[in-house]
Structures are given as C-alpha cells and as structure tokens.
Amino acid sequence: MPLVPSVLTINAGSSSIKFALFNAAAQPKRQINGMLERLGQADSSLAWREPGASDWQRQPVASATSETAVEALMKWLEAHVGLESIRAVGHRVVHGGPTYAAPVRATSAVLAELKRLSPLDPKHLPAEIDLIEAFTMQLPKVPQIACFDTTFHHDLPRCSRLLPVPRRFEAQGVRRYGFHGLSYSFLMGEVERLAGKDAARGRIILAHLGSGASMAAVHEGRPIDTTMSFTPAAGLVMATRCGDIDPGFLIYLMRTQGAGPDAIDELINSQSGLLGISETSPDMRDLLEKEKDDPRAADAVSIFCYQAKKWIGALAAALGGLDQLVFSGGIGEHAPPVRARICEGLEFLGIRINAARNQQNAAVISLEQAPVVVRVIPTDEELVIARSVLSLLDAKLP
C-alpha cells in the first residue's frame, strides 16, 4: 500500500478495539478496516481487511492490556503502512460529560478533566483514557483527538435534558446525556445525502439497534429526545443491559440481598437484557434461531420488539408526528424479522412495510405510498471520527 498521510480511528469496546485508516483528505476514504479481537484471551488476534477484499486476514497477538494491544497495533501499522504516514489519531470516547460539546484535542488538561468525569461512566472512560495515553506514548508527536458520543445530544431541550430528581444533582452533572451520537451524526448526514436537506429537517426517528441499542428523535436537524439517559443502561432492552427498569427493584435487591453498587452494576449492565431473559445468549441471531423451540428465546425477542415499538410511539408523540424512521446497527441493519415485528401495528403512524424489500435489507423498506419513509442505513462511526479529526485540524495535518 502506498505511503499517504492518514488518520487512524480507534473505536474501543470491552473486549475489542476496532480501528480504521483513512486518507487525510477533505473527503476521507477508508484504506483499511481492522480489529483487535478477544483482548486478554489466549486466542487474541489482529484482523484486517482492505477495501474491496472479501476475506479478513488475521494474525495472533499477545494483548492482555490496552498498552500491549496498542504496541501490537503499532508494530502491524509500521509493517503495513509506516507509522510516519499517521498524522492524527481520532478516538471514540463514549462520555464527554457536561463539559465537551465538540471533539477536542486530547491534551494533558483534557485527559485530567476526563479522569475527573470518570465517575459518570466508570465502565468506559477509564479504559478509553488508558488507550489515549497508550497511543500518546507510541506516537508522541501525533495529535490525539477525542470524539464524544454525547456531543450529538449535548443541547437537548431542557424538558428532555433534566431528570426528575432534586435540582442539586444537576450541578453534579446528573442529566440525560444520550449516547450513540457518532452513529446518529452519520445517519443524519446520510438522510440528507439520500433525501435532501428538506427531508433531513423533518420529523425523524433514528434507531441504532445493536448490542447496545437506543433511539433518537430529531426535528429541524436537532435532537429533541433520546432513549438513553444518564447512562447507556437506560431506554431500550439491549444485549446484556436491562434498559428502563423500576428503580424500586434495585432498592429491593439492596434490602433483601444486600446488593452493593458493584453487584447492581454487574446485574443491570452485564447479566440482563436479552441474555437475562433468554438465559442462553445476548445475540439476536441466536435467539431468532432458537425461538421456535425455546420459549425463553421467544420471550427475549418479543420483549425487545415490543419495547422498541413503544419507544417509537413515544418519540413520535414528542415529534408531533413522523416523516422518516431509520434502522441501523447490527440488528437494525441485518434482522428483517425484528424490523417487521417492531413496525407491525404502527400503521396508525403511517409506517407500512414492504415485506419483500424488508427481507432483502433494501435501503428503503416502506411501501411507496406510505406516509412514513422507513430506511435501513449501515452506520459508520469511524468515518465520522475521521471527518471530525480533519475538521478540527482544518485538514492541515503536520
């Protein structure tokens, strides 16, 4: 691959790190997709694929920590593209707290502030900070840019943003934040590209349905509400997160089982959702295969679709109607039965699905005459990160 100035994007999960390499141009194009998988396990590997290639290539790596994973990635990049080609690194950071309303250069002062904000998101922020510091050590002269999932929702209307708790907590940063913002930014750009500016300013519900799942209501190009709240555990049922739940249940656990914060955290974020209901799998693909023979799997699928249907109704009410519904994320893009079940019964909102087009995962799955256009748009958080990096640095990279 020729040596060209590039932007490296980093999108970290609990057991994997997705990365991508984009050329540093006004309209960045992806050069490589990759992933460090199963971090800390004996079969950890680094996988990559160039555009147009059908198969992933893999090599084993020993990556027990963020630092050693970054070292492995640096060695791979040095061998395949040359480290000197990397002019900036953009990081997905799940939580920007009340402080950050836009991407920022991850200076020592910014990292210190993110460490201060870590109690708002102890499951993500510490690990993301570790990664930024590890990349800074490996590439000390290369700008590190933090791109926040909360930015999209930063200016929610006050009635959506405030939580119904004593006002003193607002000063401590307790509010509805909303997440999946990088995905939503991309989807809104795609709606405008596909349907035009006027359509993008209409009443739109964006449904990012994956292992983590949320929805956002957008009008006049601005978000007015979203399902996730103070943390990503709120809202829709997810793979292992419970979504909205009666807080009295958590008090019950404390009183009857002596559950402390760590146990409750583990329960609502890692043991609930599709996994908790089915008792077998957090993966919608597995559950769809098993639902005919396993009533627990059938319950999990039904509850996921039912809750999603309810949220579409609620967000449509907040919007005062609906013009477009957009499905994205792993489930939203690839599970026709789930989309069909979510939309069934929403004809009163103007949602009418073309069964054949839905089964084909077509770009538009609604009937031509339906009042609401229903789209399936594959999301691309990494492209949003690359664009944000270039915009922040004015595309004049060192």
Backbone hydrogen bonds, N-H to C=O, Kabsch-Sander energy under -0.5 kcal/mol:
donor,donor_aa,acceptor,acceptor_aa,energy
4,V,2,P,-0.8
6,S,85,S,-3.4
7,V,22,F,-2.9
8,L,88,A,-2.4
9,T,20,A,-2.8
10,I,90,G,-2.9
11,N,18,K,-2.8
13,G,16,S,-3.5
17,I,36,L,-2.1
18,K,11,N,-2.8
19,F,34,G,-2.5
20,A,9,T,-1.5
21,L,32,I,-2.2
22,F,7,V,-2.6
23,N,29,K,-2.2
24,A,5,P,-2.7
25,A,23,N,-2.1
31,Q,21,L,-4.2
32,I,21,L,-1.3
33,N,49,R,-2.6
34,G,19,F,-2.6
35,M,47,A,-2.7
36,L,17,I,-2.6
37,E,35,M,-0.7
37,E,45,S,-2.7
39,L,15,S,-2.3
40,G,63,S,-2.1
41,Q,38,R,-1.8
44,S,41,Q,-1.6
45,S,37,E,-1.4
46,L,59,Q,-3.0
47,A,35,M,-3.0
47,A,45,S,-0.5
48,W,57,Q,-2.2
49,R,33,N,-2.7
53,A,50,E,-2.3
57,Q,48,W,-2.8
59,Q,46,L,-1.7
61,V,44,S,-1.7
63,S,61,V,-0.8
69,A,65,T,-2.2
70,V,66,S,-2.4
71,E,67,E,-2.0
72,A,68,T,-2.2
73,L,69,A,-2.2
74,M,70,V,-2.8
75,K,71,E,-2.2
76,W,72,A,-1.9
77,L,73,L,-2.9
78,E,74,M,-2.6
79,A,75,K,-1.9
80,H,76,W,-2.1
81,V,77,L,-3.1
82,G,77,L,-2.5
85,S,82,G,-1.7
86,I,83,L,-1.7
87,R,6,S,-3.0
87,R,85,S,-0.7
88,A,6,S,-0.9
89,V,143,P,-2.5
90,G,8,L,-3.0
91,H,145,I,-3.4
92,R,10,I,-2.7
93,V,91,H,-0.6
93,V,147,C,-3.1
99,T,96,G,-0.7
100,Y,96,G,-1.8
101,A,99,T,-0.6
104,V,146,A,-1.9
106,A,144,Q,-3.8
107,T,105,R,-2.2
111,L,107,T,-2.5
112,A,108,S,-2.1
113,E,109,A,-1.9
114,L,110,V,-2.5
115,K,111,L,-2.2
116,R,112,A,-1.6
117,L,113,E,-1.8
118,S,114,L,-0.6
118,S,115,K,-0.7
120,L,117,L,-2.6
121,D,118,S,-1.7
124,H,121,D,-1.1
125,L,121,D,-2.0
128,E,124,H,-2.2
129,I,125,L,-2.8
130,D,126,P,-2.2
131,L,127,A,-2.0
132,I,128,E,-2.2
133,E,129,I,-2.5
134,A,130,D,-2.3
135,F,131,L,-2.7
136,T,132,I,-2.2
137,M,133,E,-2.0
138,Q,134,A,-1.8
139,L,135,F,-2.8
142,V,139,L,-1.7
145,I,89,V,-3.2
145,I,143,P,-0.5
146,A,104,V,-3.0
147,C,91,H,-3.1
147,C,145,I,-0.5
148,F,146,A,-0.5
149,D,93,V,-2.2
151,T,148,F,-0.8
153,H,150,T,-0.8
154,H,151,T,-1.7
156,L,153,H,-1.6
160,S,157,P,-1.2
161,R,157,P,-2.3
162,L,158,R,-2.6
165,V,163,L,-2.5
169,F,166,P,-2.0
170,E,167,R,-1.4
171,A,167,R,-0.8
172,Q,169,F,-0.9
173,G,170,E,-1.8
174,V,169,F,-2.1
175,R,173,G,-0.7
176,R,161,R,-2.9
177,Y,175,R,-0.6
177,Y,229,S,-2.0
178,G,229,S,-1.5
181,G,149,D,-1.1
184,Y,180,H,-2.2
185,S,181,G,-2.5
186,F,182,L,-1.9
187,L,183,S,-2.5
188,M,184,Y,-2.4
189,G,185,S,-1.7
190,E,186,F,-2.2
191,V,187,L,-2.6
192,E,188,M,-2.0
193,R,189,G,-2.2
194,L,190,E,-2.8
195,A,191,V,-2.9
196,G,192,E,-2.0
200,A,196,G,-1.8
201,R,197,K,-0.9
201,R,198,D,-0.8
202,G,199,A,-1.6
204,I,202,G,-0.8
204,I,218,V,-2.9
205,I,324,Q,-2.3
206,L,204,I,-0.5
206,L,216,A,-2.7
207,A,205,I,-0.5
207,A,326,V,-3.3
208,H,206,L,-0.6
208,H,214,S,-2.0
209,L,207,A,-1.0
209,L,328,S,-2.6
210,G,208,H,-0.7
210,G,212,G,-1.1
214,S,208,H,-2.5
216,A,206,L,-2.1
217,A,225,D,-2.7
218,V,204,I,-3.1
218,V,216,A,-0.5
219,H,222,R,-2.7
220,E,201,R,-1.7
222,R,219,H,-2.0
224,I,217,A,-3.1
225,D,217,A,-1.2
227,T,215,M,-2.2
229,S,231,T,-1.5
234,A,231,T,-1.2
238,M,241,R,-2.1
239,A,211,S,-2.5
242,C,268,I,-1.9
243,G,233,A,-1.1
244,D,235,G,-2.7
249,F,246,D,-1.9
250,L,246,D,-0.7
251,I,247,P,-1.6
252,Y,248,G,-2.3
253,L,249,F,-2.0
254,M,250,L,-1.9
255,R,251,I,-2.4
256,T,252,Y,-2.9
257,Q,253,L,-2.0
258,G,254,M,-0.7
259,A,253,L,-1.6
264,I,260,G,-2.3
265,D,261,P,-2.6
266,E,262,D,-2.4
267,L,263,A,-2.2
268,I,264,I,-2.7
269,N,265,D,-2.0
270,S,266,E,-2.0
271,Q,266,E,-0.9
271,Q,267,L,-0.9
272,S,240,T,-2.0
274,L,238,M,-2.6
275,L,239,A,-2.4
275,L,272,S,-0.8
276,G,272,S,-1.6
277,I,273,G,-2.4
278,S,274,L,-2.4
279,E,275,L,-2.5
284,M,282,P,-0.5
287,L,283,D,-1.9
288,L,284,M,-2.4
289,E,285,R,-1.5
290,K,286,D,-1.6
291,E,287,L,-1.7
293,D,290,K,-1.5
294,D,290,K,-2.0
298,A,294,D,-2.1
299,D,295,P,-2.3
300,A,296,R,-2.0
301,V,297,A,-2.3
302,S,298,A,-2.5
303,I,299,D,-2.8
304,F,300,A,-2.1
305,C,301,V,-2.3
306,Y,302,S,-2.6
307,Q,303,I,-2.7
308,A,304,F,-2.1
309,K,305,C,-2.4
310,K,306,Y,-2.4
311,W,307,Q,-2.1
312,I,308,A,-2.1
313,G,309,K,-2.0
314,A,310,K,-2.3
315,L,311,W,-2.9
316,A,312,I,-2.4
317,A,313,G,-1.8
318,A,314,A,-1.9
319,L,315,L,-1.9
320,G,316,A,-1.1
321,G,316,A,-2.5
323,D,203,R,-3.0
324,Q,203,R,-2.0
325,L,373,V,-2.5
326,V,205,I,-2.7
327,F,375,R,-2.9
328,S,207,A,-2.5
331,I,209,L,-1.8
332,G,209,L,-2.0
332,G,328,S,-0.7
333,E,329,G,-2.9
334,H,330,G,-1.2
335,A,331,I,-1.8
338,V,335,A,-0.5
339,R,335,A,-2.1
340,A,336,P,-2.7
341,R,337,P,-2.1
342,I,338,V,-2.4
343,C,339,R,-2.2
344,E,340,A,-1.6
346,L,343,C,-2.2
349,L,346,L,-1.8
350,G,347,E,-1.8
351,I,346,L,-1.6
352,R,350,G,-0.7
354,N,365,I,-3.3
355,A,353,I,-0.8
358,N,354,N,-2.5
359,Q,355,A,-2.2
360,Q,356,A,-1.3
361,N,358,N,-1.6
362,A,357,R,-2.4
365,I,374,V,-2.5
366,S,374,V,-0.9
367,L,352,R,-2.3
370,A,367,L,-1.4
372,V,350,G,-2.0
373,V,323,D,-2.4
373,V,371,P,-0.5
374,V,372,V,-0.5
375,R,325,L,-3.0
375,R,373,V,-0.6
376,V,363,A,-2.2
377,I,327,F,-2.4
384,V,380,D,-1.4
385,I,381,E,-2.1
386,A,382,E,-2.6
387,R,383,L,-2.6
388,S,384,V,-2.4
389,V,385,I,-2.6
390,L,386,A,-2.3
391,S,387,R,-2.4
392,L,388,S,-2.6
393,L,389,V,-2.2
394,D,391,S,-1.0
395,A,390,L,-2.7
396,K,393,L,-2.0
397,L,395,A,-0.8
